Amino acid sequence: MARSLEEERKRAVARVRAGESISAVAASLGRTDRWLRKWLHRSKLEKTEWFLAHARRPQHSPARCSPAMERLLLRTCERLDQEGLFHSAAAVRWELEDKGVVDLPTERTIARVFARNGAVNRGRGRYVSKGKKYPAPPNKVVGAVQQADFVGPRFGKVPLRFYSLNSVELSTGRCAVEPLLSRDAQSTIAAFWATWLRLGLPRHQQVDNELVFYGSRRHPRSMGPLIRLCLLNGIEPWFIPVAEPWRNGVIEKFNDWYGQRFLRTVQLKTVAQLKRESRRFEERHNARFRYSKLNGKTPLAALKATGLKLRLPRSEVVPRHPLPKPETGRYHLVRFVRGDGRIDIFGERFKAPPATHHEYVRLTVDVARQRLGVYLDGALQDEHVYRLR
C-alpha cells in the first residue's frame, strides 16, 4: 500500500512537469489541488526520496524531559524528603529554580516523573464543604489569625513526658513549637507568651474546646487563663465547634507533619534536648518549607515580602497566674445549631432562635456590655444578658 502511494506521487509530479495542469492531474487521481501542490513543493526542497511520507509524531514532547533532568528531579525529591521538608512536584521545582536551574519541566511533568519512578507523595485532599456558611475569623492581613493546639502527652527516652503547644500564623505559614511538661494554667500562659514573642500578637487566636483553653465547665463565665491572657493583650479568642477538628485544619495538618518529621525521627532524652530540637524544627520549617499558597515562598520570605512589623508583647516577662479579670474585649464561639435549637457554651446551654436551626452561628461575648450575641451570617439574631464572674 505504501509503495503504491509513493508511485502515485511520483507519477503525479511527473505529469505536471510534462505540462499537464495541476487541476487536471489532481482530478484524474481523485485528489485535491492542495495535495498535489504539497508534493510538488516537497520535490523541489528534497532532491531524493521526497515522495516518502514523514513521521507524524511530534519532534518535541513538552510532557517528557531528558534522562539527566529526571535524575536531577528524583535526587532533589529524595534530598528534600531526607531533610524532612516538603518534596512535592511544586516544592522540587521551587528548590531548583532558586538554585538557578533553567528549562525546568512543568509541575505536571515532574509529577509524572515521580509517578513513573514510585516517588509519588499523595495528600489527603482538600476538605469539601457541605454547603453551610461557616463564620471563620477575618484573615485579611498578616498576623490576623493564629491557630494553636496541644499535642501530647508524648514520651521520649527515659522518663520524659511532655506536651507541645503548636501554633501557625495563617497568612504566612510561620509556626511556633513550644514544648512544656505540664498543661496547668501557668505553663499554658507561658507557652502562649513564648509563642507570641516569636510569631507576634495575633488579632484572633483560634483554638479548640479543650478545658485548658477556656477554664471550667463548673464556672463557664469565669473566663479561663487563656481567655484572660488574650483579652488583656487585645486579642479575641475563637473556639471552633465541638468535635470538628478540621475547623482548625491548618494546625491539624501541621501536627501531622510534626509527628512524622519530629516525634518519629528525633530521639529525645532530656528536657534541654527537647527544647533545643523543637526550636531547630521550628526554625527549619519557617526558613525552608515552601507553600503553594505563598507562591513557593518560605514563611519567613513571605513575611519579609509584606514589609510589615509584628505586634509583639510589651515585655518578655511572662504574666503570672491568676490574671486579673478583663473589663473590655470580646471572645467568640462557633457552634452548629441542631434541630432542638440548643447551643452549648462551655457547659451552659441556651436556646437559639428558629432561624439559626441547622446552621453555624457565631456566639460573641462582649465583656464590657456583659452581653451574649447570637449571629447568623454576620447578622445579630438574638442577645442575652451574660454576667461574667
Summary of the structure (lengths in Angstrom):
residues: 389
radius of gyration: 32.7
end to end distance: 96.0
largest distance: 109.8
contacts: 1086
relative contact order: 0.10
helix: 39%
strand: 18%
